[in-house]
Amino acid sequence: MKKRYGHAGDWAVVTGASEGIGYAMALDLGRRGFNVCVIARTLSKLESVVADLKQLGVQGKAISFDFASATPKQYDDMFAELDKIEIAVLVNNVGVNYTYTNNFDEVDLETDLRLLKVNCESSVRMTKYVVPKMKAKRCGAILMLGSVSAVTPAPLLCTYAGTKAFNLSFGCGLHYELKEFGIDVLAVSPNMVVSKMTQGISSRKPRETFLMVNADNMAHQTLDKLGSVPQTPGHRNHAVLEAIVRALPTDYVSNKILQTHKSIKCKAERKRE
């Protein structure tokens, strides 16, 4: 991978890299020989990631940035900091979810707009920043983190699923648009991964199962797909599950998801009482 994209630079940038998929992506890129710039809100967590990267024999760089409240000026300041490094790989991973599944009209507008800002605006702004640089070198890679909720209706997670559908479509479109310029774009639609975000759609603490996979394995298998396909679920287990979901009638799948999400909502509400 370093041989394929190293002409663009020695650095990878991962947003939302303090935990979960983002953290796993950062370390896997480090193992592949890239220096990694990690971007998220909490500096202390990022400094821990940088320490882990240094243990792998690569450089790490931490940028504290709140994607939920960022202004255009703050983005410009961050980009000025990124101008100091040569970026070969961008992983648009940062994202937020609901605290738990809920009816669309019961979620306050500010929460929905926050999802749009973090999950979608960040991807557009970060990608808009790196593409001209990668085009100039005719080399680079961009990963766009979507979700399995992007490939089928997800009642009680409608806005979240909509943001992930945007990222999936955005990434797949860019895959074909940028391919002739030597830039590989991969849209990723994972199912559940053991992470803090997974708690947002579950009433129990996440644990590893066939469906809920390990973030390290998911990250590694996803990065292996770069340059070969426009879209992937990432982990092989999720590829099986996504194939089943796509093969079944949409009405059947959507109603099953609706009932599951209603059950999660009820359990979460009882837990809060």
C-alpha positions as CSV (number, residue, x, y, z in Angstrom):
1,M,0.0,0.0,0.0
2,K,2.9,2.4,0.8
3,K,4.4,1.5,-2.6
4,R,1.1,2.3,-4.4
5,Y,0.4,5.6,-2.7
6,G,3.8,6.8,-1.3
7,H,4.3,9.1,-4.3
8,A,1.6,11.3,-3.0
9,G,3.2,11.6,0.5
10,D,4.3,9.8,3.6
11,W,1.2,10.8,5.7
12,A,-2.3,9.4,6.2
13,V,-5.0,11.6,7.8
14,V,-7.7,9.9,9.9
15,T,-10.7,11.8,11.3
16,G,-12.5,10.6,14.4
17,A,-9.3,8.6,15.2
18,S,-9.4,8.5,19.0
19,E,-11.3,5.2,19.3
20,G,-13.2,2.5,17.4
21,I,-12.8,2.2,13.6
22,G,-10.8,5.4,13.3
23,Y,-8.2,4.3,15.9
24,A,-7.9,0.9,14.3
25,M,-7.5,2.5,10.8
26,A,-4.8,4.8,12.2
27,L,-2.8,2.0,13.7
28,D,-3.2,-0.2,10.6
29,L,-1.9,2.6,8.4
30,G,1.0,3.0,10.8
31,R,1.8,-0.7,10.5
32,R,1.8,-0.2,6.7
33,G,4.5,2.4,7.0
34,F,2.5,5.7,6.9
35,N,3.0,8.5,9.3
36,V,-0.5,9.3,10.6
37,C,-2.2,12.6,11.5
38,V,-5.2,11.9,13.8
39,I,-8.0,14.4,14.2
40,A,-10.7,14.4,16.8
41,R,-12.1,16.5,19.6
42,T,-10.2,15.3,22.7
43,L,-6.5,16.0,22.6
44,S,-5.6,13.7,25.5
45,K,-7.0,10.7,23.6
46,L,-5.2,11.7,20.4
47,E,-1.9,12.0,22.2
48,S,-2.4,8.4,23.4
49,V,-2.9,7.4,19.7
50,V,0.2,9.2,18.7
51,A,2.2,7.4,21.4
52,D,0.9,4.1,20.0
53,L,1.9,5.1,16.5
54,K,5.4,5.9,17.7
55,Q,5.7,2.4,19.1
56,L,5.2,1.2,15.5
57,G,8.2,3.2,14.4
58,V,6.3,5.9,12.5
59,Q,5.4,9.6,13.2
60,G,2.1,10.7,14.7
61,K,0.5,14.1,14.7
62,A,-2.5,15.2,16.7
63,I,-5.0,17.9,15.8
64,S,-7.8,18.7,18.3
65,F,-10.8,19.7,16.3
66,D,-14.6,19.7,17.0
67,F,-16.4,18.8,13.8
68,A,-19.7,19.4,15.5
69,S,-19.1,23.2,16.0
70,A,-16.4,24.0,13.5
71,T,-16.6,27.2,11.5
72,P,-15.2,27.8,8.1
73,K,-12.3,29.8,9.7
74,Q,-11.5,26.9,12.0
75,Y,-11.4,24.5,9.0
76,D,-9.0,26.9,7.3
77,D,-6.8,27.0,10.3
78,M,-6.8,23.2,10.4
79,F,-6.0,23.0,6.7
80,A,-3.1,25.4,7.2
81,E,-1.7,22.9,9.8
82,L,-2.2,20.0,7.3
83,D,-0.3,22.0,4.6
84,K,2.8,21.1,6.6
85,I,2.6,17.4,5.6
86,E,2.3,15.5,2.4
87,I,-1.0,13.5,2.4
88,A,-1.3,10.2,0.6
89,V,-4.4,8.8,2.3
90,L,-7.5,10.4,3.8
91,V,-9.9,8.4,6.0
92,N,-13.2,10.3,6.4
93,N,-14.2,8.4,9.5
94,V,-15.6,10.9,12.0
95,G,-19.3,10.4,12.8
96,V,-21.9,10.7,15.4
97,N,-25.1,8.7,16.0
98,Y,-28.2,9.0,18.2
99,T,-28.0,8.1,21.8
100,Y,-30.5,5.4,21.0
101,T,-33.0,4.6,18.2
102,N,-35.9,7.1,18.2
103,N,-38.8,8.3,16.1
104,F,-37.8,11.1,13.7
105,D,-40.3,13.6,15.1
106,E,-39.1,12.9,18.7
107,V,-35.5,13.9,17.9
108,D,-34.8,17.6,18.3
109,L,-33.7,19.5,15.2
110,E,-30.3,20.4,16.7
111,T,-29.4,16.8,17.0
112,D,-30.3,16.0,13.4
113,L,-28.4,19.0,12.2
114,R,-25.4,18.0,14.2
115,L,-25.4,14.6,12.5
116,L,-25.5,16.3,9.1
117,K,-22.6,18.6,10.1
118,V,-20.3,15.9,11.5
119,N,-21.2,13.0,9.2
120,C,-21.5,14.9,5.9
121,E,-20.0,18.4,6.0
122,S,-16.8,17.1,7.4
123,S,-16.4,14.5,4.5
124,V,-17.0,17.2,1.9
125,R,-14.7,19.7,3.4
126,M,-11.8,17.3,4.0
127,T,-12.2,15.7,0.6
128,K,-12.3,19.1,-1.1
129,Y,-9.1,19.9,0.6
130,V,-7.1,16.8,-0.4
131,V,-8.3,16.2,-4.0
132,P,-6.5,19.1,-5.8
133,K,-3.2,18.0,-4.0
134,M,-3.7,14.4,-5.0
135,K,-4.7,15.3,-8.5
136,A,-1.5,17.3,-8.9
137,K,0.5,14.2,-8.0
138,R,-1.9,11.8,-9.8
139,C,-1.8,9.6,-6.7
140,G,-3.7,9.2,-3.5
141,A,-6.5,7.3,-1.6
142,I,-9.6,8.4,0.1
143,L,-11.9,6.3,2.3
144,M,-15.5,7.3,3.0
145,L,-17.1,5.6,6.0
146,G,-20.8,4.9,5.5
147,S,-22.8,2.2,7.1
148,V,-25.0,-0.8,6.4
149,S,-27.9,1.5,7.2
150,A,-27.0,3.3,3.9
151,V,-28.0,0.3,1.8
152,T,-31.4,-0.4,3.3
153,P,-34.1,1.8,5.0
154,A,-33.4,2.2,8.7
155,P,-36.6,3.4,10.5
156,L,-35.9,5.1,13.8
157,L,-32.4,6.0,12.6
158,C,-33.6,7.9,9.6
159,T,-31.3,11.0,9.7
160,Y,-28.2,9.0,10.7
161,A,-28.9,6.5,7.9
162,G,-29.4,9.4,5.5
163,T,-26.0,10.8,6.3
164,K,-24.4,7.5,5.8
165,A,-26.2,7.0,2.4
166,F,-24.8,10.4,1.4
167,N,-21.3,9.2,2.2
168,L,-21.8,6.0,0.3
169,S,-23.1,7.7,-2.8
170,F,-20.5,10.5,-2.5
171,G,-17.7,8.0,-2.3
172,C,-18.9,5.7,-5.1
173,G,-19.3,8.7,-7.4
174,L,-15.9,10.0,-6.6
175,H,-14.4,6.5,-7.2
176,Y,-15.3,6.8,-10.9
177,E,-14.7,10.5,-11.2
178,L,-11.2,10.5,-9.7
179,K,-9.9,7.1,-11.0
180,E,-8.4,8.6,-14.2
181,F,-6.3,10.9,-12.0
182,G,-4.7,8.1,-10.1
183,I,-6.9,8.6,-7.0
184,D,-8.5,5.5,-5.4
185,V,-11.8,6.2,-3.5
186,L,-13.4,3.5,-1.4
187,A,-16.9,3.8,0.1
188,V,-17.3,1.6,3.2
189,S,-20.6,0.3,4.5
190,P,-19.8,-1.7,7.7
191,N,-22.4,-3.4,9.8
192,M,-21.8,-3.3,13.6
193,V,-18.3,-2.9,15.0
194,V,-17.4,-3.0,18.6
195,S,-17.1,0.7,19.4
196,K,-18.6,3.5,21.5
197,M,-20.8,4.5,18.6
198,T,-22.4,1.1,18.5
199,Q,-23.9,1.8,21.9
200,G,-26.1,4.3,20.2
201,I,-28.2,1.6,18.6
202,S,-28.0,-1.0,21.3
203,S,-29.4,-1.3,24.8
204,R,-26.5,-3.4,25.9
205,K,-22.7,-3.0,26.0
206,P,-21.3,-4.1,22.6
207,R,-19.3,-7.3,22.5
208,E,-17.7,-9.2,19.6
209,T,-19.9,-11.6,17.7
210,F,-20.2,-12.8,14.1
211,L,-22.3,-9.6,13.4
212,M,-20.4,-7.2,15.8
213,V,-16.9,-7.5,14.6
214,N,-13.5,-6.5,15.9
215,A,-12.4,-3.0,14.7
216,D,-8.8,-4.0,14.1
217,N,-9.9,-6.8,11.7
218,M,-12.4,-4.6,10.0
219,A,-9.9,-1.8,9.4
220,H,-7.3,-4.2,8.0
221,Q,-9.7,-6.0,5.7
222,T,-11.1,-2.7,4.5
223,L,-7.7,-1.1,3.7
224,D,-6.8,-4.3,1.7
225,K,-9.7,-3.5,-0.6
226,L,-8.4,0.0,-1.7
227,G,-7.9,0.3,-5.4
228,S,-9.9,-2.8,-6.3
229,V,-13.6,-1.9,-5.8
230,P,-15.7,1.2,-5.4
231,Q,-17.6,0.0,-2.3
232,T,-17.1,-2.6,0.4
233,P,-18.7,-3.6,3.7
234,G,-15.1,-4.0,4.9
235,H,-15.1,-7.2,7.0
236,R,-15.8,-10.5,5.3
237,N,-18.6,-11.3,7.8
238,H,-20.3,-8.0,6.9
239,A,-20.0,-8.9,3.2
240,V,-22.0,-12.0,3.8
241,L,-24.7,-10.1,5.8
242,E,-24.9,-7.3,3.3
243,A,-25.4,-9.8,0.4
244,I,-28.3,-11.4,2.4
245,V,-29.8,-8.0,3.1
246,R,-29.6,-7.0,-0.6
247,A,-31.1,-10.3,-1.7
248,L,-34.2,-10.2,0.5
249,P,-37.3,-8.1,-0.3
250,T,-36.9,-4.5,0.9
251,D,-40.2,-4.5,2.7
252,Y,-39.3,-7.6,4.7
253,V,-35.9,-6.2,5.7
254,S,-37.2,-2.8,6.6
255,N,-40.0,-4.1,8.7
256,K,-37.7,-6.4,10.6
257,I,-35.4,-3.4,11.2
258,L,-38.3,-1.3,12.4
259,Q,-39.3,-3.9,14.9
260,T,-35.7,-4.3,16.2
261,H,-35.3,-0.6,16.5
262,K,-38.6,-0.2,18.3
263,S,-37.5,-2.9,20.8
264,I,-34.1,-1.1,21.3
265,K,-35.9,2.2,21.9
266,C,-38.3,0.6,24.5
267,K,-35.4,-1.0,26.4
268,A,-33.3,2.2,26.4
269,E,-36.3,4.2,27.7
270,R,-36.9,1.7,30.5
271,K,-33.3,1.8,31.4
272,R,-33.4,5.6,31.7
273,E,-36.4,5.6,34.0
